[in-house]
Amino acid sequence: MGRGFSVAIVGATGAVGQEILNVLQERKFPVSDLRLLASSRSEGKKIAYKNEELTVRTAKPEAFEGIEIAFFAGGPVSKELVPEAVKKGAVAIDNSSTFRLEPWVPLVVPEVNPEDVEGHRGVIANPNCSTIIMVVPLKPLHDAGRIKRVIVSTYQAVSGAGREAIDELLLQTKQVLAGEPVRPQVFPYQIAFNLIPHIDVFWENGYSKEEMKMVLETQKILHDEEIKISATTVRVPVIRSHSESINIETEKKLTPAEAREILAKSPGIVVEDDPAGLKYPMPLFTSYRDEVFVGRIRADLSHEGCLNLWVAADQLRKGAATNAVQIAEILINRNLL
Ligand SMILES: NC(=O)c1ccc[n+]([C@@H]2O[C@H](COP(=O)([O-])OP(=O)(O)OC[C@H]3O[C@@H](n4cnc5c(N)ncnc54)[C@H](OP(=O)(O)O)[C@@H]3O)[C@@H](O)[C@H]2O)c1
């Protein structure tokens, strides 16, 4: 057993931060010292880790003194504090979108492009959650048949918008059932018994920023700017686990059977594809799991050489916390800290 590492979690009180704590424990990540950081609102709050009660501190530059690995799950605070953590000698693994498209920052999904961590300059970005969930199955199919075009529609859980969004769905559901008025706060409209085709801000080109993240981040992770991607991202009243309907066009035709076989052998993927036996991925059952689940694999009857897939995965786990901890494990294994 190697040595332990000093670890900080920024945003430890949030949805992703809490999940990072769970994943570190489950994977027996070698932690020698754990510092939990959040906004000043959470100063002094206690959080259980293993058999201890840890006290949350305010995230500020001094808090990174002596830290080797800093997980960032505090949203926009990354912009100011990631450089401070790096200055103090930590490697920052950042869940925010701040650095993802910077050419000098590796954007890493361990099943897809682990080698990109080599030569890092202190910051490694965790991709957008919907992007991670999509690229895990795209990668082996791209290797086998070279993907030319992707059309994806997402069905994204409310927890993708953080802790308060979960509370909002639960509260609104009760209010609607009780015939009480609903006052949306986190989302622009009522999300209970509804869906909202709008995630993050809209760009001038008519796409939302979430949709453009899926385009630009996928091209960066797969090192292929030729891949054409068209995304529609939608918030649905599901607590946890994003789902995606993905249509791919490959240069070399892949049959559904070939795709099923390739995916079943690929890391981090569970193929759940037996329509007759009513087996297909669903968010209720992919929640709290680390793998990406793929099913409904079928030929696109409207276009030769295209396949349809239905994919679901827990975006708080594989789409955020698990992916970040896996990156840290790669850094340790490759002596890159
Ligand atoms: N949710 C997902 O599925 C998901 C997936 C991938 C990436 N992400 C990204 O992960 C990050 C965290 O998301 P989340 O869903 O966990 O949000 P969340 O549940 O709203 O949690 C936000 C966290 O950030 C902390 N925070 C807010 N302002 C801060 C400040 N000024 N200084 C230090 N900490 C501050 C909060 O602390 P307090 O409790 O003190 O307010 C809380 O711990 C975001 O960048 C998000 O885009 C989220």
The ligand as a Tripos MOL2 file, in Angstrom:
@<TRIPOS>MOLECULE
LIG
   48    52     1     0     0
SMALL
NO_CHARGES

@<TRIPOS>ATOM
      1 N1        -24.6240   18.3920  -10.3550 N.am      1 LIG1
      2 C1        -24.0560   17.7240  -11.3480 C.2       1 LIG1
      3 O1        -24.5700   16.6930  -11.8090 O.2       1 LIG1
      4 C2        -22.7570   18.1920  -11.9300 C.ar      1 LIG1
      5 C3        -22.1260   17.3820  -12.8620 C.ar      1 LIG1
      6 C4        -20.9130   17.8020  -13.4140 C.ar      1 LIG1
      7 C5        -20.3650   19.0060  -13.0100 C.ar      1 LIG1
      8 N2        -21.0270   19.7660  -12.0950 N.ar      1 LIG1
      9 C6        -20.3790   21.0150  -11.6690 C.3       1 LIG1
     10 O2        -19.9270   20.8410  -10.3300 O.3       1 LIG1
     11 C7        -19.9860   22.0790   -9.6250 C.3       1 LIG1
     12 C8        -20.8200   21.8880   -8.3640 C.3       1 LIG1
     13 O3        -22.1350   21.5470   -8.7270 O.3       1 LIG1
     14 P1        -23.2220   20.9840   -7.7000 P.3       1 LIG1
     15 O4        -24.2860   20.4170   -8.5480 O.co2     1 LIG1
     16 O5        -22.5760   20.1550   -6.6650 O.co2     1 LIG1
     17 O6        -23.7660   22.3600   -7.0410 O.3       1 LIG1
     18 P2        -24.4530   22.5700   -5.5970 P.3       1 LIG1
     19 O7        -25.1090   21.3480   -5.1230 O.co2     1 LIG1
     20 O8        -25.2510   23.7980   -5.7690 O.co2     1 LIG1
     21 O9        -23.1910   22.8730   -4.6510 O.3       1 LIG1
     22 C9        -22.4040   24.0220   -4.8180 C.3       1 LIG1
     23 C10       -21.2350   23.9650   -3.8640 C.3       1 LIG1
     24 O10       -20.3850   25.0760   -4.1280 O.3       1 LIG1
     25 C11       -20.1490   25.7550   -2.9010 C.3       1 LIG1
     26 N3        -19.9100   27.1750   -3.1390 N.ar      1 LIG1
     27 C12       -20.7620   28.0860   -3.6430 C.ar      1 LIG1
     28 N4        -20.1880   29.2990   -3.6580 N.ar      1 LIG1
     29 C13       -18.9430   29.1500   -3.1800 C.ar      1 LIG1
     30 C14       -17.8650   30.0210   -2.9060 C.ar      1 LIG1
     31 N5        -17.9340   31.3220   -3.1860 N.pl3     1 LIG1
     32 N6        -16.7250   29.5180   -2.3780 N.ar      1 LIG1
     33 C15       -16.6260   28.1970   -2.1100 C.ar      1 LIG1
     34 N7        -17.6210   27.3070   -2.3140 N.ar      1 LIG1
     35 C16       -18.7640   27.7770   -2.8390 C.ar      1 LIG1
     36 C17       -21.4070   25.5300   -2.1040 C.3       1 LIG1
     37 O11       -21.1440   25.7790   -0.7330 O.3       1 LIG1
     38 P3        -22.3070   26.2360    0.3260 P.3       1 LIG1
     39 O12       -23.0150   24.9880    0.7600 O.co2     1 LIG1
     40 O13       -21.5210   26.8630    1.4130 O.co2     1 LIG1
     41 O14       -23.2020   27.1710   -0.4130 O.co2     1 LIG1
     42 C18       -21.6460   24.0570   -2.3950 C.3       1 LIG1
     43 O15       -20.7940   23.2510   -1.6320 O.3       1 LIG1
     44 C19       -20.5350   23.0940  -10.6270 C.3       1 LIG1
     45 O16       -19.4450   23.7170  -11.2790 O.3       1 LIG1
     46 C20       -21.2780   22.2320  -11.6180 C.3       1 LIG1
     47 O17       -21.4010   22.8290  -12.8830 O.3       1 LIG1
     48 C21       -22.1960   19.3950  -11.5470 C.ar      1 LIG1
@<TRIPOS>BOND
     1     1     2 1
     2     2     3 2
     3     2     4 1
     4     4     5 ar
     5     4    48 ar
     6     5     6 ar
     7     6     7 ar
     8     7     8 ar
     9     8     9 1
    10     8    48 ar
    11     9    10 1
    12     9    46 1
    13    10    11 1
    14    11    12 1
    15    11    44 1
    16    12    13 1
    17    13    14 1
    18    14    15 2
    19    14    16 1
    20    14    17 1
    21    17    18 1
    22    18    19 2
    23    18    20 1
    24    18    21 1
    25    21    22 1
    26    22    23 1
    27    23    24 1
    28    23    42 1
    29    24    25 1
    30    25    26 1
    31    25    36 1
    32    26    27 ar
    33    26    35 ar
    34    27    28 ar
    35    28    29 ar
    36    29    30 ar
    37    29    35 ar
    38    30    31 1
    39    30    32 ar
    40    32    33 ar
    41    33    34 ar
    42    34    35 ar
    43    36    37 1
    44    36    42 1
    45    37    38 1
    46    38    39 2
    47    38    40 1
    48    38    41 1
    49    42    43 1
    50    44    45 1
    51    44    46 1
    52    46    47 1
@<TRIPOS>SUBSTRUCTURE
     1 LIG1         1 GROUP 0 **** ****
